[in-house]
Amino acid sequence: MGLAVIVFLGQLGMVLMRYLLGVGFLEIQDAVNYAFAALVALSVAVSFDADRHVRVDVLRQRWSAITNRRIDLLGDLLLALPVFALMAWSAFPLVKSSWGILEGSPETGGLPGLFIVKSCLLILPLLIVVLVLHRFAGLIRRIATR
């Protein structure tokens, strides 16, 4: 929620300053861009954890809750886990390089710290992998206590 407020207020401030006062600040633009990138990347993990991600519910309505849970688990293990593991694996060199040079804004006079934002490319898949493993561990725990 905090990042969304930062994005909204920053963008609103930039628009008002540009069109009412005729001035613009690259630092505010970079801050809005960084906050938006982090917001988008990290909200994927939040929606995944809350089970609010996009799915096709046409068939789910006809199936029992147990069948839906089984399909969700299979989807997590066979789709989400490999896709996000591949994302982490492929993003690692980019993030490592960015940290190595302490990458900043590509704009002259922009904010430093782009390397921190790029770290979301690793944080997101790692969060998803942890969430999938947590769900799988919960299933194993439920089966073991029966």
N, C-alpha and C positions, 0 to 999 in steps of 0.2 A: 504494500500500500504506500509506503514511504517513497519508493522509487517512482511510482505513478504520479504522486503529488509533485515530486521534483521535476518530472518530465512536463507535466501540465503547466506548472507555474513558470518554469524556465522558458518553455515555448511561448506562453502568453506574454511574458516579459520581453522576450526577443521581438515578437511581432509588434507590441506596443511601442517599444523603443525605436524600432526601425521605421514604422509608419507615422508615428506621432512626433518623435524627436529627431528622426533622420540619422540615428546612430546605431551601431551594432557592435556587439562584443563577441569576439571569437571564442573567448573562454566560456561564455554562457552556452554558446552553440555546441562546443565540445562537451560540456557537462551534460547537456540534454542528450546528446548522442550517446555518451557513455552510459548514462542512466537508462536510456531506452534499450540499449543492447543488453545490459545486465537484467533489466526487467523481463524482456522477452525470453532470454536464455533460462533464467531461474524460474520463471512462471511455468515452464514446461514441467519441471520436477514437482512443483506444488500441485498442478492439475493432475499429474500422474498419481501422486500420493492420495489425493482426494477422490480419485476415480472419476474425474470430470473431463477426461480427454475425449476426443472425437471417436465415435464408433457408430456402426450401422445397427440400429435397434430393430430393424424390420423382423429379423429372425429371433432376436433375443426375447421378444414379447411372448413368443409361443413356447419357449423353453423354460424349464424349471430353474429355480435359483441355483441348485447344485450344478446343473449343466452349464449355466452361465459362469459360475465360479471356475469350473474346470476349463472352459474355453478361455477365460481370462488368464488363468495360470499358464496354459499352453501358449497363449499369445505372448505373455511375459517372457517365458523361457525360450521360445523358438523365434520370436520376432524382436521384442524390445531388447532383451539381453544382448544378442549378437549385433544388432544395429548400433546400440549405444556403446558397446565395447569397441566396435569398428570406428565409431566417431572419436572416442578417446584416443585410440591408437593412431588415427590419422591426424588428429589435432595436436598431439604431443610435440612433434618437431616444430610446428608453427609457434606454439606457446613457448617452447624452450628457446627458440631463436628470439622471440619478442622479449623474453626476460633477459636474455644474454646481452641485448643492446639497450635494455630499459626503454623500449619503444614509446614514443610519445605521439602526439597528434601529427598527422601528415601536413597540417596547415602551419605556415610560418607564424610563430607567436601563439600557437595553440597550447592546450593543457598537456602536461606530461602525464604518464600513467596509463597509456593505452594498453600496455602489457598486462596490467591488472584486469582490465575489461576482457582481454583475450583469454584470460585464465578461466572465464566462464565456459569456454569451449571444452575445458577439461572438467570443471566442476559439475556441469549439467550431466554428462554421461556417467560420471562417478556416482552422483546422487541417484540416478535411475538404476544403476546396477545394484547399489546398496538397497534401494527400495524393493527391487525384484527379489533379491536374496532374502530380504526380511519377510516378504510374503511367502516365499518358498519355505523358509524356516518355520513360519507360523503354521503352514499346512502340515509339515512334518510333525510339529509339536501336537497338533490336533489329532493326527493319525496315531501317534504314539500313546496318547492318553485315553484312547478308546478301549 
